């Protein structure tokens, strides 16, 4: 039976998606800081694997 309190709690799937979203946002923020500091081309050299 569903109650009005169900909307107060997140499902496990919603919690997982929030964690992934937070991680992705933090990762992109840090990547942008590095790109701003070293320049886009240098940053791409740092993250691309060498062939």
Secondary structure, 3 states (H helix, E strand, C coil): CCCHHHHHCCCHHHHHHHHHHHHHHHHHHHHHHHHHHHCHHHHHHHHCCCC
